[in-house]
Amino acid sequence: MAEPRTRAQAQQRADRLRVFQEELARLEAEDALHLTSQQRERLNSHVDTTMRGLARDFDIDTTESQRQVSWGMRIAATAGALALCAAVVSFFYRYWGLLATEVQVGLLAVTPIACAAGAEFAARRERTLYFTGLISVVALGAFVLNVSVMGLIFNLVPTPGAPLAWGAFAMFLAYRYGLRLLLLAGIGFGMAFVGAMLTLAAGYFWPQMIELPETLLIAGLLSMGLPWVVPHRKRADFPFVYLMAGLLVAFLAVLVLSTVGENSLLPFGDKTTEPIYQVLGQAGTALAVWLGVRKGLPGVVNMGALFFILFLYARFVDWWWDWMPKYLFFLIIAGVSIGLLLVFRALRGRMTGAT
């Protein structure tokens, strides 16, 4: 097996070693396996050496207690970043009218650059990247504020170039420091840009992309397919973020189109468009569950199962809510839920048997 090259890969190996030690102790307690004292000593020495090396090189969590503390640090870093962004915005709005235009432009230009420099400074002095991530989120917030307020100062017409610029800046920070939260923001801005350009191509004003879910559907599909085109050897955990973000946006778009067909760009009436997307939604979510099971991607399985249920329940509301007694409607929903539970349990049993 290749040596880990990122902190995420190092953490995965440490987790596997810890689980291996726990299972080995259990097997010995159940008299299913016995190691000689020499084998036990060599194994413990190897595991301890590997753990120390991973902790030294990547600053990973080697115990469950450390892992729990790390989750607390991530939550604190995210909350701190959001609070700092809110503080920056509040400061600008509090004193903005008191500043000359030249000072306003200078502050807007300097703030994201200074934050990006601070992120680089922090990244060179820590391996966990908690402070780097915090400062990077503030840098992105300052850059979004920069572009937005510059447009107001000079009375510029809003264009799709704004989300493109925001996405490019977020992607730069994400790939520079391996930050998945910034990657998710960059993907979101990128999908907004694609949706805006498709909306313009369809002859509408670009902010109307929210009213035309098919533009976002195409953007979601592009996000899902991008990792297959662009290799991620150094950021092996990034393709999954592209996949999940694309799945979420695509399924939401299809869900909206399956219930509000008049917003479709297809040259059909809503009576024809809605059934088309209803079939696509049920087939797409079922396909996602199947592929997730085959490829060993539990996140895809969960996403597909969630939207499969949402599509199914949306159809029940369309068919029965207006004329069926409410107690009977909810009784049917409960029965279907129990049936789905049995189906998923059988699927899980098959997966266990295959394993």
Long-range contacts (C-beta under 8 A, 24 or more apart in sequence): 4-54, 4-58, 5-234, 6-58, 6-178, 6-234, 6-235, 6-236, 6-237, 7-58, 7-59, 7-60, 7-127, 7-128, 7-129, 7-178, 8-178, 8-236, 8-237, 9-236, 10-54, 10-57, 10-58, 10-60, 11-58, 11-60, 11-61, 13-50, 13-54, 14-51, 14-54, 14-55, 14-60, 14-61, 14-62, 17-47, 17-50, 17-51, 18-62, 18-63, 18-64, 20-47, 21-47, 58-127, 59-126, 59-127, 59-128, 70-128, 73-128, 73-130, 74-130, 77-130, 77-131, 77-133, 77-134, 78-133, 78-134, 78-137, 78-181, 80-134, 81-133, 81-134, 81-135, 81-136, 81-137, 81-138, 81-141, 82-137, 84-134, 84-137, 84-138, 84-141, 85-137, 85-138, 85-141, 85-142, 88-138, 88-141, 88-142, 88-145, 89-141, 89-145, 92-145, 92-149, 96-149, 101-153, 104-149, 104-153, 105-150, 105-153, 108-145, 108-146, 108-149, 108-150, 109-146, 111-142, 111-145, 111-146, 112-139, 112-140, 112-142, 112-143, 112-146, 112-169, 115-139, 115-142, 116-173, 119-173, 119-177, 123-176, 123-177, 129-177, 129-178, 129-179, 132-177, 132-179, 133-177, 133-179, 133-181, 133-182, 136-173, 136-177, 136-179, 136-182, 137-181, 137-182, 139-169, 139-173, 140-166, 140-169, 140-170, 140-173, 140-182, 140-185, 143-169, 158-207, 159-206, 160-192, 160-193, 160-196, 160-197, 160-200, 160-206, 163-189, 163-190, 163-192, 163-193, 163-196, 164-189, 164-190, 164-193, 167-192, 167-193, 174-238, 175-235, 175-238, 178-235, 180-237, 180-238, 180-241, 183-238, 183-241, 184-241, 184-245, 187-223, 187-241, 187-242, 187-245, 187-246, 188-245, 190-219, 190-223, 191-216, 191-219, 191-220, 191-222, 191-223, 191-245, 191-246, 191-249, 192-219, 194-218, 194-219, 194-222, 195-219, 202-265, 211-263, 212-263, 212-265, 213-252, 213-253, 213-254, 213-256, 213-257, 213-263, 213-264, 214-253, 214-257, 214-264, 214-265, 214-266, 215-265, 216-249, 216-250, 216-252, 216-253, 217-249, 217-250, 217-253, 217-254, 217-257, 219-246, 219-249, 220-245, 220-246, 220-247, 220-248, 220-249, 220-250, 220-251, 220-253, 221-246, 221-250, 222-246, 223-249, 224-250, 240-297, 240-299, 243-297, 243-300, 244-299, 244-300, 244-303, 247-288, 247-300, 247-303, 247-304, 248-303, 250-284, 251-281, 251-284, 251-285, 251-303, 251-307, 254-280, 254-281, 254-284, 255-281, 255-307, 255-310, 255-311, 255-314, 258-311, 258-314, 259-314, 259-318, 278-311, 278-315, 281-307, 281-311, 282-308, 282-311, 282-312, 285-311, 293-347, 293-351, 305-344, 309-340, 312-336
